[in-house]
């Protein structure tokens, strides 16, 4: 019973203290060089332009970076 209560409290705190952003703008770019080829996407939150997400790929891996 104690484990169930702790699990409920942890899940409840995720919903109460979480933040939600809806990104409005997307910028795409592609770079090609002799030894590197990659693409990137930049999603921008219009209400606060300091918050954005930057996706880029390097070979078979995709990286994401949240900029705040």
C-alpha positions in Angstrom: 0.0 0.0 0.0 2.9 2.3 0.8 4.5 1.7 -2.6 1.1 2.5 -4.3 0.8 5.8 -2.4 4.4 6.8 -3.3 3.8 6.0 -6.9 0.6 8.1 -7.0 2.3 11.1 -5.3 5.2 10.9 -7.9 2.8 10.7 -10.9 0.6 13.5 -9.4 3.7 15.8 -9.0 4.6 15.2 -12.7 1.2 16.6 -13.8 1.1 19.5 -11.4 4.6 20.8 -11.9 5.1 20.1 -15.6 5.3 22.8 -18.3 3.8 22.8 -21.7 5.1 24.6 -24.8 3.5 24.7 -28.2 6.1 25.6 -30.8 4.7 27.7 -33.7 7.6 28.1 -36.2 9.9 25.6 -37.8 13.1 26.4 -39.7 14.8 23.7 -41.7 18.4 23.7 -43.0 20.6 21.2 -44.8 24.4 21.3 -44.9 26.6 19.4 -47.3 30.4 19.3 -47.3 33.1 16.9 -48.5 33.1 14.7 -45.4 29.8 15.7 -43.7 26.1 15.8 -44.7 23.4 16.7 -42.2 20.0 18.3 -41.6 18.7 20.4 -38.8 15.3 21.7 -37.6 14.8 24.6 -35.2 11.4 24.9 -33.5 10.6 28.3 -32.0 8.0 29.1 -29.3 6.4 32.4 -30.3 5.3 33.7 -26.9 8.9 33.5 -25.6 11.5 33.5 -28.4 14.2 32.5 -25.9 12.6 29.0 -25.7 13.4 26.8 -28.7 14.3 23.2 -29.6 17.1 22.4 -32.0 17.2 18.9 -33.7 20.1 17.8 -35.8 21.4 14.5 -37.2 24.9 13.2 -37.5 24.9 10.1 -39.6 22.4 7.6 -38.1 21.9 9.5 -34.8 19.5 12.4 -34.1 20.2 14.8 -31.3 17.8 17.3 -29.7 18.7 20.3 -27.6 16.2 22.5 -25.7 17.4 26.0 -25.5 16.0 28.2 -22.7 
